[in-house]
Structure formats: structure tokens, C-alpha cells
Amino acid sequence: MAPVLRLDGVGWSVGGATIVDDVSFAVREGEFLAFIGPNGAGKTSLFNLISGLVPAVRGSIALDGADVTADGVAARARRGLGRTFQTSSLWPAMSVAEHVRLAAQAAGGGSYRLWRRAAAYAGQVTGVLERTGLAHRAGAAAGSLSHGEKRKLELAVLLVGEPRLMLLDEPMAGVSAEEVPALTALIRSLHRDEGRTVLMVEHHMDVLLGLADRLAVMHHGTLLALDTPQAVMADATVQSAYLGEAL
Ligand SMILES: Nc1ncnc2c1ncn2[C@@H]1O[C@H](COP(=O)(O)OP(=O)(O)OP(=O)(O)O)[C@@H](O)[C@H]1O
């Protein structure tokens, strides 16, 4: 069976600078692959390349064995790829439920469907809010949510499209220590209980150790290591890339 995602020699340059350099790896269905690496290593740029936000200038990208290198974001989303962003993408004055309902309407297809009554999506909205632990906050304005709840809402919006392959870019960013366990549990459930394949950029190793099947280490745009968490943490090259910082 073809891997869910495969990169072969993928590269991206901007203004003469190589940001992502010759990255190759494959991800199997149901795997959880975490990306770590120093600031500016190219992790977000790699996610931009995988999701189709920017085109690869070298190499190829395949989803389920189909070459999508020339495809944009929408075409890759139709193949089951969805992503969240490092910075929040919510509308502060809009309610939690409205965010999910609009995503449901957008995912529902052609423009004529946008005029369907809100009630048509009520069941789907309630279901997604329950799965993400936000049902009790349905009427709250997104701007009034805690950081952890905002991250959950971003996941809820993503889940409307039922992506099989989810790219999560630092979902714990800005989240308070008290909220990290619940958010971690939600991500674990989307992976283990719902069987989704997950790629996640995360700086906190303690979060990743209970989640990731494999760790990918980015450094200066290259893939420095890709192995089990235990093997990566024992890797001398990885240790020196972090200049002696404990992983
Ligand atoms: N559009 C762009 N134009 C110019 N330089 C860019 C662009 N996008 C990214 N870069 C540069 O590419 C490098 C990698 O950035 P990227 O955001 O991918 O790293 P990262 O590993 O995700 O970092 P962080 O952990 O800080 O989010 C950085 O030096 C950044 O300044």
C-alpha cells in the first residue's frame, strides 16, 4: 500500500536562500510523526510545502501514491489533507458555533448550498463541538476563549472537513500549562481513536513523548534525523544541533 504521504528530494528557496533542502520521507497510514528543530529550521515552511501553500521548487510530493506536487491547497484538501497554523486564525467577535457552522457550510460544496439554513448544519456542529470538548462554549465569542480553547476551536474547524492527514503547527503555542493535558488528550484521541494520520510541529518534548511514533529533526532546512523518539534523543548529531540543549 502506498504511504499516505511521501516526499522525495523536496526543496524550497526564496530570494536566493534555500529554506527547505532535499527533504525525503514517507508516512504510513495512522502514523504520528512529530517535527522538532530550532527556530527557523524550516518546519513551518515544510508544512507549507506539504499542504500546497507554496510550491516545491525541487522534488516531488505524493498523497496516497498520487503526485500532488503541482496541486494547490484545495486539491490536496480534497485528498484528505488538512492543517492548522502556528498563529490563531479565528474571528474574535464570532461565536464558537458560528466558526464551526461556517466551516461546515464551506465544506458542504457549491455556493448555492451556502444559503441553506443554519439549522441544516446543527447536528454536525454539535457533534464536532462535543468531540472537541467545546459544547459548553458554543455561544461564546472566540475572542473570549482561553488559549487552549482557541486551539481546540481551530481543531474543531479542521475536523469539519474530516481530514485523514492532519498537519498541526505548534498546537500548544500560547497554551497555559494547565490546559496542555486536555489539548494533548484531544490530539491523542484524534490520532488513536479516530485513526487519523498526524504530522505535528511541537517544541515541547514532554508533550511529544506520549504521542509521537517517530520524531523528525529539522536543522537549517534539512532533515537531520527521523527515527523513534528514543533513538533520536540518543543521536549525537541531533544533540550537537541543539548546541547541548537538553531535548
Ligand atoms: N516567505 C519567506 N520569505 C523569506 N524568508 C522566509 C519566508 N518564509 C520563511 N522564511 C525563512 O525561512 C526560515 C525557516 O522558517 P520557518 O518558519 O519555516 O522555520 P520554523 O522551523 O517553523 O521556525 P519556528 O520554530 O520559529 O516557527 C527562517 O529563517 C525564515 O525567516
The ligand as an SDF file (V2000), in Angstrom:
LIG
                    3D

 31 33  0  0  0  0  0  0  0  0999 V2000
    8.3670   33.8670    2.6750 N   0  0  0  0  0  0  0  0  0  0  0  0
    9.5900   33.9090    3.1850 C   0  0  0  0  0  0  0  0  0  0  0  0
   10.4970   34.7820    2.7310 N   0  0  0  0  0  0  0  0  0  0  0  0
   11.7450   34.8170    3.2410 C   0  0  0  0  0  0  0  0  0  0  0  0
   12.1940   34.0180    4.2200 N   0  0  0  0  0  0  0  0  0  0  0  0
   11.3320   33.1250    4.7160 C   0  0  0  0  0  0  0  0  0  0  0  0
    9.9900   33.0150    4.2450 C   0  0  0  0  0  0  0  0  0  0  0  0
    9.3650   32.0130    4.9430 N   0  0  0  0  0  0  0  0  0  0  0  0
   10.2800   31.5430    5.8030 C   0  0  0  0  0  0  0  0  0  0  0  0
   11.4480   32.2070    5.6860 N   0  0  0  0  0  0  0  0  0  0  0  0
   12.6860   31.9570    6.4470 C   0  0  0  0  0  0  0  0  0  0  0  0
   12.9100   30.5660    6.4130 O   0  0  0  0  0  0  0  0  0  0  0  0
   13.4640   30.0960    7.6400 C   0  0  0  0  0  0  0  0  0  0  0  0
   12.6200   28.9600    8.1630 C   0  0  0  0  0  0  0  0  0  0  0  0
   11.3990   29.4820    8.6570 O   0  0  0  0  0  0  0  0  0  0  0  0
   10.2480   28.5380    9.2260 P   0  0  0  0  0  0  0  0  0  0  0  0
    9.1560   29.4140    9.7410 O   0  0  0  0  0  0  0  0  0  0  0  0
    9.8980   27.5140    8.2190 O   0  0  0  0  0  0  0  0  0  0  0  0
   11.0150   27.8430   10.4290 O   0  0  0  0  0  0  0  0  0  0  0  0
   10.4520   27.0510   11.6860 P   0  0  0  0  0  0  0  0  0  0  0  0
   11.3470   25.8830   11.8770 O   0  0  0  0  0  0  0  0  0  0  0  0
    8.9920   26.7820   11.5180 O   0  0  0  0  0  0  0  0  0  0  0  0
   10.6890   28.0920   12.8420 O   0  0  0  0  0  0  0  0  0  0  0  0
    9.8600   28.3820   14.2040 P   0  0  0  0  0  0  0  0  0  0  0  0
   10.0970   27.1980   15.0930 O   0  0  0  0  0  0  0  0  0  0  0  0
   10.4640   29.6330   14.7090 O   0  0  0  0  0  0  0  0  0  0  0  0
    8.4150   28.5300   13.8140 O   0  0  0  0  0  0  0  0  0  0  0  0
   13.5360   31.3140    8.5500 C   0  0  0  0  0  0  0  0  0  0  0  0
   14.8330   31.8130    8.5210 O   0  0  0  0  0  0  0  0  0  0  0  0
   12.5470   32.2810    7.9430 C   0  0  0  0  0  0  0  0  0  0  0  0
   12.9110   33.5920    8.2010 O   0  0  0  0  0  0  0  0  0  0  0  0
  1  2  1  0
  2  3  1  0
  2  7  2  0
  3  4  2  0
  4  5  1  0
  5  6  2  0
  6  7  1  0
  6 10  1  0
  7  8  1  0
  8  9  2  0
  9 10  1  0
 10 11  1  0
 11 12  1  0
 11 30  1  0
 12 13  1  0
 13 14  1  0
 13 28  1  0
 14 15  1  0
 15 16  1  0
 16 17  2  0
 16 18  1  0
 16 19  1  0
 19 20  1  0
 20 21  2  0
 20 22  1  0
 20 23  1  0
 23 24  1  0
 24 25  2  0
 24 26  1  0
 24 27  1  0
 28 29  1  0
 28 30  1  0
 30 31  1  0
M  END
$$$$
